[in-house]
């Protein structure tokens, strides 16, 4: 795990600047804005900080959990079945809302540093972030959605990926894939003591399309008729140009 000297020294200075009661998180991000361009192939955020306290380290197991969650949106999940030897879409299920991106990094496996009741109450596991009707069928579709987005790099659980030093300094890198949805992302850092969350801090990350990507996105959503005509004209021109080239060859 790479942790730069400058961020660590900065966190140590911040941790000793103001007295506090108990344990308190002080965290920062390497970047708060991500621009999606035509050649965007993913990015990475370094989340680091320190646990501020006015007294020496107390007894008990300390843990750090860091989550990054993207915009929420309704999602339709389809199930394919084999009918007469052909795979076709059979059942479908509407999930009320699900994060478009969700990553959980922790200093140890989640079950070792956080009680299950605390985990569910704070909606930390991926499944707890997805809202769907409570039924046996819905749970299978939720599990399928998690598997699909894990393969796409949009959902991830990263135990032991937060570097915690001397029960004070911490840091981790969160990879953001190329297929990000634009919008506001939230990075949350939790500090736990003996399985209970004692403090948390949130930071916002703005993910936006810029340049040609932004223009195409705006045109498609605000002027769909013009976008459709442009797409048809572009496809027609491309076909005509290809035919001319092949005739000459």
NORTA-V226199 format. One record per residue. SS is DSSP state (H for helix, E for strand, L for the rest). Layout:
SS, SS
This chain:
L, L, L, L, H, H, H, H, H, H, H, H, H, H, H, L, L, L, L, L, L, L, E, E, E, E, E, E, E, L, L, L, E, E, E, E, L, L, L, L, L, L, E, E, E, E, E, E, E, E, E, E, E, L, L, L, L, L, L, L, L, E, E, E, E, E, E, E, E, L, L, E, E, E, E, E, E, E, E, E, E, E, E, L, L, E, E, E, E, E, E, E, E, E, E, E, E, E, E, L, L, E, E, E, E, E, L, L, L, H, H, H, H, L, L, H, H, H, H, H, H, L, L, L, L, H, H, H, H, L, E, L, L, L, L, H, H, H, H, H, H, H, H, H, H, H, H, H, H, H, H, L, L, L, E, E, E, E, L, L, L, L, E, E, E, L, L, L, E, E, E, E, E, E, E, E, L, L, L, L, L, L, E, E, E, E, E, E, E, E, E, E, E, L, L, E, E, E, E, E, E, E, E, E, E, E, E, E, E, L, H, H, H, H, H, H, H, H, H, H, H, H, L, H, H, H, H, H, H, H, H, H, H, H, H, H, H, H, H, H, H, H, H, H, H, H, H, H, L
